[in-house]
Amino acid sequence: MVLIRRAPYSGRLNLFIYTQKMKILTLAIIVPTPLLLWLRHLERKWHLLVISLVLLLAVLVLGLSLPSPDAIRINKVKTRTSVYVSPKFVLEPGSVADKYFYNIHFPRGHIAMKYFNAEVIDEEGNPIPLHETYLHHWVIERYYAQASYVEPELSGFEDIKDPDFKIVRNSGLCQNNVLGQYYGLGSETRKTDTHVPDPFGIEIGNPAEIPAGYEERWMLNVHAIDTRGAEDRLGCTECRCDLYNVTKDGWGQPLRPGYTGGLHCCYDGTKCSVKQGYNGVKRSLYLRYTVKWVDWSDSIVPVKIYIFDVTDRTDHSGGPSLQHDCRNEYNVEPCSVVDLVNDQCFDNQRAMITMPTGGYIVYGVAHQHTGGRGSTLYGEDGRVLCSSVPIYGQSEEVGDEAGYIVGMSTCYPHPGSVKIKDGETLVVGSNYSSSRPHIGVMGLFYILVAEHLPKSSLLSLDSSL
């Protein structure tokens, strides 16, 4: 919408240009006094015609003197997409693959990551349903390595102790490199949005940050469980120790007393119980992953990655410098008969995390296992910063497998609308159904935080011509 008003007691015409939401331009036009006097004596229809001509002239001058609309708002850059396939991992009914693939194919250079997602496929490229191969998780982690360095095979990320290998974790607060990944999902991968909204991006490949003699590389961890013919499919996906018949963890250490299930019972090479007489073929599988990115530029606002864990049991009485204790997983005990009858079987876990620095949330999503009912991140005053709820499948189709979490809802707040203060203590809550017990579940919350907002992309001009 355009409005023209004559400034009182002057020969200036003010031109106001409006969009649907706000005024974006004020343009002042000086009209000689004799012309204004002449306009007053014209009939109204001629008066409007002359004003329209003045408007047209002003718009033409404006169009020649201003940058293009794209430059006024956000510098548009080309989004690039690459699809890669991991090295193969082989599964047979009941078996587990927990593989670490180093120096994987990945975009190079100083870029901003905008999207990452993945799914399990077979040798023909066909997607594999969750009720055949359960994708417990995949994560990608960043590290620096000497150009000549060769990563040891079959080694976990945290097991490598070598000066030529340097882990580059996210901004999260868990101890050491626990939950240090840049991206990571599980069964929900196919229906969970991971794109980073414009003009934000996850900055990687900055040559100023890479140590001399090193190069940036990426590790992919894939944890998959073949549940074809399983005696107890849910028990296998929850890694119940009795179903895997293990008493020691992946490092050969005895399981701690009372540990009944979780990651320490379904490590690489273990096997979950399969129905007697069931025969299934051994097959080669892959993780197909898609990466979207843009070349880095000054128009991109960098974001930090934080992953919160509802099992974080840090003692906050001594101040924010204390070490966090993120345990990754926990058990959900069954509710009482009374609660079951009254449909009140809920298990709610909470953890408090103090943020050293704040910023603006631009994206948020939770990670839960089967039985999850949703997760919420709260501010210090109890305000809801983001809520994420699971999407359960309803059929046998790939991406909609009944009984499995096939997606998680996400938060994309309007930039600047959700702010975390420096030193603010947040609360992450995770809610599960407790109508039956659940073993080795997770309650993670992933957010992207921008320390500052983009500069105003609107042009404001109020000057005389």
C-alpha positions, 0 to 999 in steps of 0.5 A, spaced: 500 500 500 502 507 498 500 513 501 502 520 499 501 526 504 503 533 504 507 535 510 503 541 513 506 548 512 511 546 507 512 544 499 514 537 501 510 530 499 511 524 504 511 518 500 509 512 505 510 505 502 507 499 506 507 492 506 502 487 509 506 487 516 510 494 517 512 500 513 518 499 510 520 506 506 518 513 507 520 518 501 520 525 502 519 529 495 520 536 495 515 540 490 516 547 488 511 552 492 508 555 485 507 548 483 503 546 489 499 553 488 497 551 481 495 544 483 490 547 488 486 551 483 486 544 478 479 540 478 480 534 483 481 529 477 486 533 474 489 534 481 489 526 482 492 525 475 498 530 477 499 527 484 499 520 480 505 522 475 509 525 481 508 518 485 510 514 478 516 519 477 518 517 485 518 510 484 522 510 478 527 514 481 527 509 487 528 503 483 534 506 480 537 508 486 536 502 491 539 495 491 535 489 488 529 486 493 534 480 495 539 485 497 535 489 501 532 483 505 537 477 505 543 475 500 540 469 497 545 463 496 545 457 493 543 451 497 547 444 495 545 437 496 549 431 496 547 424 498 552 419 500 552 412 502 556 409 508 560 403 508 556 396 509 554 393 515 552 386 515 546 383 519 542 377 521 536 375 525 538 378 532 544 381 531 547 388 532 551 392 529 554 398 532 559 401 527 564 407 527 566 409 520 571 415 520 573 420 515 566 419 511 564 422 505 562 429 507 562 436 504 569 440 504 570 447 505 568 453 509 560 452 509 554 452 513 550 446 514 543 447 513 540 439 514 542 432 515 538 426 515 539 419 514 536 412 513 538 404 513 537 401 506 539 395 502 544 393 497 539 395 492 537 402 495 531 400 498 529 403 505 529 398 510 523 398 515 524 399 523 520 392 524 526 388 520 532 393 522 531 397 528 535 404 528 537 405 535 541 411 533 546 414 528 550 420 530 555 424 526 561 427 530 567 432 528 574 431 529 581 434 526 586 429 524 593 430 521 593 429 514 597 423 514 593 420 520 589 413 519 584 412 524 584 405 528 578 400 525 573 398 530 575 403 535 569 408 539 570 415 538 572 416 545 577 410 545 582 414 541 587 417 545 592 420 540 595 427 539 594 427 531 586 426 533 582 432 536 575 431 537 571 437 536 564 437 540 558 441 540 557 447 545 553 442 550 555 441 557 555 434 558 562 431 561 568 429 556 565 428 549 558 425 552 553 427 547 558 431 543 555 430 536 553 435 531 547 431 528 543 425 531 537 421 531 534 414 531 528 411 529 524 417 528 529 419 523 525 419 517 519 424 519 523 429 523 525 435 520 532 437 521 533 444 517 536 450 519 532 456 518 535 462 514 539 466 515 542 461 520 547 456 519 552 451 523 559 453 521 564 448 519 570 448 516 573 455 518 580 455 516 582 459 522 580 454 527 583 448 524 590 447 527 596 447 522 597 441 519 590 438 521 584 437 517 577 437 518 574 430 518 567 426 520 565 420 524 559 416 523 556 412 528 551 407 526 547 402 531 542 398 528 539 391 531 536 386 526 529 384 530 527 379 524 524 373 528 525 376 535 522 373 541 521 379 544 522 385 539 521 391 544 525 387 549 531 387 543 530 394 541 530 396 549 537 392 549 534 388 555 540 384 558 537 377 559 535 377 552 542 378 549 545 373 555 550 378 556 554 379 563 559 384 561 559 390 557 563 392 550 570 393 554 569 386 558 567 389 564 562 386 569 555 390 568 554 394 574 549 391 579 542 392 578 543 394 570 538 390 566 538 393 560 541 399 555 547 400 551 552 396 555 548 390 553 547 391 545 554 393 543 557 390 536 557 383 535 551 381 540 545 377 539 538 378 541 534 371 542 530 369 536 524 364 535 526 357 535 527 355 528 526 361 525 531 362 519 533 369 516 538 371 511 544 375 512 544 381 509 548 387 507 546 394 509 548 401 509 546 408 512 544 413 506 545 420 509 543 427 505 547 433 507 545 440 505 549 446 506 551 453 503 558 456 502 559 461 508 558 468 508 557 474 512 550 474 511 549 467 515 548 467 522 552 462 526 548 457 531 551 453 537 548 446 538 546 444 545 544 437 547 541 436 554 540 430 557 534 429 562 539 424 566 544 429 568 545 429 575 550 435 576 550 438 583 548 445 582 550 447 589 557 449 588 556 453 582 556 452 574 563 450 574 561 443 576 562 437 572 555 434 569 553 427 569 549 425 563 548 418 563 544 417 557 539 412 559 534 410 564 529 406 566 521 407 567 518 403 572 511 400 571 505 404 575 501 402 580 494 398 579 491 404 581 494 409 576 493 404 571 485 403 572 485 411 573 489 412 566 495 416 570 501 412 568 506 417 567 513 417 568 516 424 568 523 426 569 527 432 570 534 435 570 536 442 571 542 445 566 545 452 567 547 456 561 553 459 561 551 464 555 544 465 552 542 467 546 536 466 541 533 459 540 532 458 532 530 450 532 529 445 537 527 437 537 527 432 543 529 424 542 525 419 545 524 411 545 518 407 544 513 409 550 515 416 550 510 421 550 513 428 549 519 432 552 519 440 554 524 445 555 522 450 560 526 457 562 527 459 569 521 462 570 517 456 568 515 459 561 515 454 555 521 454 550 520 448 546 515 442 546 517 436 542 512 430 541 513 423 538 509 421 532 507 414 532 507 409 526 500 406 524 502 401 519 507 396 516 509 401 511 516 404 511 516 410 515 510 409 518 511 403 522 506 401 527 508 401 534 515 405 533 516 412 534 517 415 526 518 422 527 518 428 532 515 434 532 520 440 532 520 448 534 522 453 529 520 460 533 520 466 530 527 469 530 528 473 537 521 471 540 525 465 545 531 468 548 535 465 554 539 469 558 546 469 560 546 464 566 539 462 566 537 455 569 533 451 564 529 445 566 528 439 561 522 434 562 521 428 559 515 424 559 514 416 558 508 412 559 509 407 565 503 402 563 509 397 562 516 398 564 521 400 559 528 399 559 534 403 557 530 409 554 533 416 553 530 423 554 534 428 550 533 435 547 537 438 542 537 446 540 540 451 536 542 457 539 544 464 535 548 469 540 545 475 536 540 476 531 541 478 524 541 485 522 535 488 520 534 487 512 529 492 511 531 499 508 528 505 512 529 512 508 527 519 510 531 524 506 529 529 501 530 529 494 
